[in-house]
Amino acid sequence: MKQYLLSIYQPDGDGVPDNIDEIMRDVDAVNADLRSAGAWVFAAGLHPPSTATVVRVKDDEALVTDGPYVEGKEHIGGFTIIQATDLDEALEWGRRLAAAITLPIEVRPLHDS
C-alpha cells in the first residue's frame, strides 16, 4: 500500500466556525472509519503559522527567521497520513475529510522508502 498526505488548508485568522462541534463530530467519524479500514497512519493539527520558524542555509550559514515560510490567505492547519491501494482510494478519503471538515484537502503521495 502506498501512503498519502491529506493536507488541510484553512483560512488565516483566529475565527472558529459556529458549527465547530458538528465539524469535529464529522471528522471524528471519518477518522474512526479510516482506522476501521486499516488506512489510518497518523494525523495532527498544527499551531498557527505565526508560531513557525523558517531555517534557510546560504553559504553554509543557517539563517533563522520567524515564519511562516510563505505569506498567504490560507495555511496548512493540519494533516492526515493514510495508506491506500491507489490514488482513487486516497481521493475518496480526501473527499470524505473535505466534506466533514468543510475545508479544502490536498492529496499527495509520499515517496516510497
CYANA upper distance limits for C-alpha pairs under 8 A (distance plus 0.5 A):
  1 MET  CA     83 GLN  CA      6.41
  1 MET  CA     84 ALA  CA      6.08
  1 MET  CA     85 THR  CA      5.48
  1 MET  CA     86 ASP  CA      8.13
  2 LYS  CA     83 GLN  CA      6.05
  2 LYS  CA     84 ALA  CA      6.10
  2 LYS  CA     85 THR  CA      6.61
  2 LYS  CA     86 ASP  CA      7.40
  2 LYS  CA    109 PRO  CA      7.84
  2 LYS  CA    110 LEU  CA      7.99
  2 LYS  CA    112 ASP  CA      7.86
  3 GLN  CA     81 ILE  CA      7.20
  3 GLN  CA     82 ILE  CA      5.98
  3 GLN  CA     83 GLN  CA      4.90
  3 GLN  CA     84 ALA  CA      6.77
  3 GLN  CA    109 PRO  CA      6.54
  3 GLN  CA    110 LEU  CA      6.10
  4 TYR  CA     81 ILE  CA      6.11
  4 TYR  CA     82 ILE  CA      5.85
  4 TYR  CA     83 GLN  CA      6.79
  4 TYR  CA     84 ALA  CA      7.79
  4 TYR  CA     90 ALA  CA      7.27
  4 TYR  CA    107 VAL  CA      7.08
  4 TYR  CA    108 ARG  CA      5.93
  4 TYR  CA    109 PRO  CA      4.77
  4 TYR  CA    110 LEU  CA      5.95
  5 LEU  CA     79 PHE  CA      7.34
  5 LEU  CA     80 THR  CA      6.42
  5 LEU  CA     81 ILE  CA      5.17
  5 LEU  CA     82 ILE  CA      7.14
  5 LEU  CA    106 GLU  CA      8.20
  5 LEU  CA    107 VAL  CA      6.23
  5 LEU  CA    108 ARG  CA      5.69
  5 LEU  CA    109 PRO  CA      6.70
  5 LEU  CA    110 LEU  CA      7.22
  6 LEU  CA     79 PHE  CA      6.00
  6 LEU  CA     80 THR  CA      5.57
  6 LEU  CA     81 ILE  CA      6.64
  6 LEU  CA     82 ILE  CA      8.16
  6 LEU  CA     94 GLY  CA      6.91
  6 LEU  CA    105 ILE  CA      6.54
  6 LEU  CA    106 GLU  CA      6.03
  6 LEU  CA    107 VAL  CA      5.23
  6 LEU  CA    108 ARG  CA      7.19
  7 SER  CA     76 ILE  CA      6.92
  7 SER  CA     77 GLY  CA      8.35
  7 SER  CA     78 GLY  CA      6.76
  7 SER  CA     79 PHE  CA      5.00
  7 SER  CA     80 THR  CA      7.15
  7 SER  CA    105 ILE  CA      5.89
  7 SER  CA    106 GLU  CA      5.52
  7 SER  CA    107 VAL  CA      7.11
  8 ILE  CA     76 ILE  CA      6.06
  8 ILE  CA     77 GLY  CA      6.23
  8 ILE  CA     78 GLY  CA      5.78
  8 ILE  CA     79 PHE  CA      6.11
  8 ILE  CA    103 LEU  CA      7.27
  8 ILE  CA    104 PRO  CA      6.69
  8 ILE  CA    105 ILE  CA      5.38
  8 ILE  CA    106 GLU  CA      7.26
  9 TYR  CA     74 GLU  CA      6.80
  9 TYR  CA     75 HIS  CA      5.95
  9 TYR  CA     76 ILE  CA      5.16
  9 TYR  CA     77 GLY  CA      6.40
  9 TYR  CA     78 GLY  CA      8.09
  9 TYR  CA    103 LEU  CA      6.80
  9 TYR  CA    104 PRO  CA      6.02
  9 TYR  CA    105 ILE  CA      6.74
  9 TYR  CA    106 GLU  CA      8.20
 10 GLN  CA     74 GLU  CA      5.81
 10 GLN  CA     75 HIS  CA      6.14
 10 GLN  CA     76 ILE  CA      6.82
 10 GLN  CA     77 GLY  CA      6.35
 10 GLN  CA    103 LEU  CA      6.77
 10 GLN  CA    104 PRO  CA      7.92
 11 PRO  CA     73 LYS  CA      6.40
 11 PRO  CA     74 GLU  CA      4.57
 11 PRO  CA     75 HIS  CA      6.94
 12 ASP  CA     72 GLY  CA      8.42
 12 ASP  CA     73 LYS  CA      6.04
 12 ASP  CA     74 GLU  CA      5.48
 12 ASP  CA     75 HIS  CA      7.07
 16 VAL  CA     20 ILE  CA      7.31
 19 ASN  CA     23 ILE  CA      6.83
 20 ILE  CA     24 MET  CA      6.54
 21 ASP  CA     25 ARG  CA      6.67
 22 GLU  CA     26 ASP  CA      6.76
 23 ILE  CA     27 VAL  CA      6.64
 23 ILE  CA    100 ALA  CA      6.47
 23 ILE  CA    101 ILE  CA      6.00
 23 ILE  CA    102 THR  CA      8.08
 24 MET  CA     28 ASP  CA      6.48
 24 MET  CA    100 ALA  CA      8.42
 24 MET  CA    101 ILE  CA      7.87
 25 ARG  CA     29 ALA  CA      6.82
 26 ASP  CA     30 VAL  CA      6.93
 26 ASP  CA    100 ALA  CA      5.49
 26 ASP  CA    101 ILE  CA      7.72
 27 VAL  CA     31 ASN  CA      6.65
 27 VAL  CA     97 LEU  CA      7.12
 27 VAL  CA    100 ALA  CA      5.82
 27 VAL  CA    101 ILE  CA      6.62
 28 ASP  CA     32 ALA  CA      6.59
 29 ALA  CA     33 ASP  CA      6.75
 30 VAL  CA     34 LEU  CA      6.66
 30 VAL  CA     96 ARG  CA      7.40
 30 VAL  CA     97 LEU  CA      6.98
 30 VAL  CA    100 ALA  CA      7.96
 31 ASN  CA     35 ARG  CA      6.77
 31 ASN  CA     40 TRP  CA      7.92
 32 ALA  CA     36 SER  CA      6.66
 33 ASP  CA     37 ALA  CA      6.57
 34 LEU  CA     38 GLY  CA      6.75
 34 LEU  CA     39 ALA  CA      5.57
 34 LEU  CA     40 TRP  CA      5.54
 34 LEU  CA     82 ILE  CA      8.39
 35 ARG  CA     39 ALA  CA      6.47
 35 ARG  CA     40 TRP  CA      5.42
 38 GLY  CA     83 GLN  CA      8.16
 39 ALA  CA     82 ILE  CA      5.70
 39 ALA  CA     83 GLN  CA      5.14
 39 ALA  CA     84 ALA  CA      6.75
 40 TRP  CA     81 ILE  CA      7.38
 40 TRP  CA     82 ILE  CA      5.48
 40 TRP  CA     83 GLN  CA      7.05
 41 VAL  CA     80 THR  CA      8.09
 41 VAL  CA     81 ILE  CA      5.88
 41 VAL  CA     82 ILE  CA      5.61
 41 VAL  CA     83 GLN  CA      7.26
 42 PHE  CA     80 THR  CA      6.24
 42 PHE  CA     81 ILE  CA      5.65
 42 PHE  CA     82 ILE  CA      7.55
 43 ALA  CA     78 GLY  CA      8.02
 43 ALA  CA     79 PHE  CA      6.07
 43 ALA  CA     80 THR  CA      4.55
 43 ALA  CA     81 ILE  CA      6.58
 44 ALA  CA     78 GLY  CA      6.06
 44 ALA  CA     79 PHE  CA      6.19
 44 ALA  CA     80 THR  CA      7.10
 45 GLY  CA     77 GLY  CA      6.44
 45 GLY  CA     78 GLY  CA      4.45
 45 GLY  CA     79 PHE  CA      6.98
 46 LEU  CA     76 ILE  CA      8.10
 46 LEU  CA     77 GLY  CA      5.72
 46 LEU  CA     78 GLY  CA      5.63
 47 HIS  CA     51 THR  CA      7.03
 47 HIS  CA     77 GLY  CA      7.73
 48 PRO  CA     52 ALA  CA      8.09
 48 PRO  CA     77 GLY  CA      7.69
 49 PRO  CA     67 GLY  CA      7.07
 49 PRO  CA     68 PRO  CA      5.76
 49 PRO  CA     75 HIS  CA      7.61
 50 SER  CA     66 ASP  CA      8.08
 50 SER  CA     67 GLY  CA      6.60
 50 SER  CA     68 PRO  CA      6.74
 51 THR  CA     66 ASP  CA      8.15
 51 THR  CA     67 GLY  CA      7.36
 51 THR  CA     68 PRO  CA      8.20
 52 ALA  CA     66 ASP  CA      6.75
 52 ALA  CA     67 GLY  CA      4.99
 52 ALA  CA     68 PRO  CA      5.84
 52 ALA  CA     69 TYR  CA      8.36
 53 THR  CA     64 VAL  CA      7.35
 53 THR  CA     65 THR  CA      6.32
 53 THR  CA     66 ASP  CA      5.15
 53 THR  CA     67 GLY  CA      5.14
 53 THR  CA     68 PRO  CA      7.20
 53 THR  CA     69 TYR  CA      8.38
 54 VAL  CA     64 VAL  CA      6.18
 54 VAL  CA     65 THR  CA      5.79
 54 VAL  CA     66 ASP  CA      6.59
 54 VAL  CA     67 GLY  CA      5.91
 54 VAL  CA     68 PRO  CA      7.36
 54 VAL  CA     69 TYR  CA      6.52
 55 VAL  CA     62 ALA  CA      6.91
 55 VAL  CA     63 LEU  CA      6.17
 55 VAL  CA     64 VAL  CA      5.11
 55 VAL  CA     65 THR  CA      7.14
 56 ARG  CA     62 ALA  CA      6.10
 56 ARG  CA     63 LEU  CA      5.63
 56 ARG  CA     64 VAL  CA      7.03
 57 VAL  CA     61 GLU  CA      5.86
 57 VAL  CA     62 ALA  CA      4.95
 57 VAL  CA     63 LEU  CA      6.59
 58 LYS  CA     62 ALA  CA      7.10
 58 LYS  CA     63 LEU  CA      8.08
 82 ILE  CA     90 ALA  CA      8.12
 83 GLN  CA     90 ALA  CA      8.22
 84 ALA  CA     89 GLU  CA      6.36
 84 ALA  CA     90 ALA  CA      6.13
 85 THR  CA     89 GLU  CA      7.02
 85 THR  CA     90 ALA  CA      8.34
 86 ASP  CA     90 ALA  CA      6.96
 87 LEU  CA     91 LEU  CA      6.47
 87 LEU  CA    109 PRO  CA      8.36
 88 ASP  CA     92 GLU  CA      6.78
 89 GLU  CA     93 TRP  CA      7.00
 90 ALA  CA     94 GLY  CA      6.69
 90 ALA  CA    107 VAL  CA      7.63
 91 LEU  CA     95 ARG  CA      6.51
 91 LEU  CA    107 VAL  CA      7.10
 92 GLU  CA     96 ARG  CA      6.75
 93 TRP  CA     97 LEU  CA      6.65
 94 GLY  CA     98 ALA  CA      6.51
 94 GLY  CA    105 ILE  CA      6.59
 94 GLY  CA    106 GLU  CA      7.96
 94 GLY  CA    107 VAL  CA      7.00
 95 ARG  CA     99 ALA  CA      6.64
 95 ARG  CA    105 ILE  CA      8.17
 96 ARG  CA    100 ALA  CA      6.73
 97 LEU  CA    101 ILE  CA      6.47
 97 LEU  CA    105 ILE  CA      7.88
 98 ALA  CA    102 THR  CA      5.84
 98 ALA  CA    103 LEU  CA      5.99
 98 ALA  CA    104 PRO  CA      6.27
 98 ALA  CA    105 ILE  CA      6.20
 99 ALA  CA    103 LEU  CA      8.08
